[in-house]
Amino acid sequence: MSSMAISPPPSMLEIDEHATSSDDSIILNSASITASIVDWEYENGRRYHAYRAGSYPLPNDEPELERIDLKHHVMRLLCNNHLHLAPLSNPQRILDIGTGTGIWVMEMADEYPDAQIIGTDLSPIQPTWVPHNVHFDIDDCEDPEWTWPDNYFDFIHSRSMVASVSSFPRLIRKAFQHCKPGGYYELVEIDPRFTSDDGSVKEDSHLKFFGKAICEASAKYNRPIPHFYEYKAMFEKAGFVEVQEINLKAPTNPWPKDKMLKEAGKFQMSAHVEGLEGIIVGLLTRGLGWKAEEVKVLMAKLRPELKDRSIHSYQPHVVVVGRKPMLPQTPEPFEFRMLDNQIAATPENMSTDPIFPITPSRLDEEPPRTMPYNLVPQAPDGGSSVDKISAFTPVLEVPQNELGNTRIS
């Protein structure tokens, strides 16, 4: 079984007082990705998928593909170059939901050459020349029935699915259904609500307005965006065990002093500044009825704040890992209910959510602190005997600093 050593980060994320404009520049050398089969729709000068048209409000054109690959690099930096945090051991079947450009699948194929890896997406934007153990499918994870049988995958992975999933509880239950007993599901998500720990992101800022507008538009589009701290409860409710939550924070620009986080901030800023239009134009025009010209005005006001290193903003990211029990019990009956007026951006609406009630006071609570990662022999009864099925139960425990970031090595 593979293991990872996770060491505590510095006690605080330091601000670089000597940052220069050269910190903002990066060189993009990733090649453009094309597909052999293209079938697109066009709106406001952007290209969108045609299969299940309208299901996903973000575009699939070249600028968006570059943004997706930039975000992949940001996640590699935040996770110290790890492609996953689940403690995998010789996985044979791996599924990536919402694979996008397929970059995660391609890199996983190199890391696990004996595994068969499938990536699914609504858009045929993945490479056509792929390793022997990679296969891409055009598929919709929102379908009531998935293509594969139950108890099939050793590892299921999804990342950046906000604004494309109508029910995360349902998605997580489907992942549980199709994981093998003992298999893992790892969900990686961004919370688009910009924030700061020192108050430099003001309530009347365009950064705050952006987060609220995106969440409101996505909810109107029947794609409510959870807060980053809600996913763990969904995993537990679906039946996963040993559920671990790893909180990360991606700086908006290179304001941190830490070298790795400064690098992540460079790519994060480029992804936002260059890809901002694609992120918001579809949601705001479709979800809230904005005009394209109004979106351009918001973008013009937002870009200076994204680049301002005196604003120590970040977006919360979360990695949630859960294991399907070897002898899973039937999860309790579950029915996902959407409030007619639910808007994920406001504490008032979240507090009335019938499934995961969140009170406004919980928004300011610190996430729980845990011990460093290790592999702990555990018996089902909590004693010293060892489970005959699995000699070791992996326990992923991650320390957190005041900012919620982890240092993974």
Salt bridges, closest charged atoms under 4 A:
GLU14 OE1 - LYS257 NZ 3.91
ASP16 OD2 - LYS262 NZ 2.72
ASP23 OD2 - LYS262 NZ 3.85
ASP24 OD1 - ARG309 NH1 2.77
GLU43 OE2 - ARG286 NE 3.24
ASP61 OD2 - ARG46 NE 2.69
GLU64 OE2 - ARG67 NH2 2.73
ASP96 OD1 - HIS157 ND1 2.77
GLU107 OE1 - HIS72 NE2 2.94
GLU107 OE1 - ARG76 NH1 2.30
GLU111 OE2 - HIS84 NE2 3.67
ASP137 OD1 - HIS135 NE2 2.57
ASP140 OD2 - ARG52 NH1 2.85
ASP143 OD1 - ARG52 NH1 2.69
ASP154 OD1 - LYS180 NZ 3.53
ASP191 OD1 - ARG193 NH1 2.62
ASP197 OD2 - LYS249 NZ 3.59
ASP198 OD2 - HIS312 ND1 2.49
GLU203 OE2 - LYS208 NZ 3.71
GLU203 OE1 - LYS212 NZ 3.92
GLU230 OE2 - HIS227 ND1 3.55
GLU242 OE2 - ARG323 NH2 3.01
ASP258 OD1 - ARG407 NH2 2.68
GLU263 OE1 - LYS266 NZ 3.75
GLU277 OE1 - ARG46 NH1 3.98
GLU277 OE2 - LYS296 NZ 4.00
GLU305 OE2 - HIS206 ND1 3.07
GLU332 OE1 - LYS237 NZ 3.56
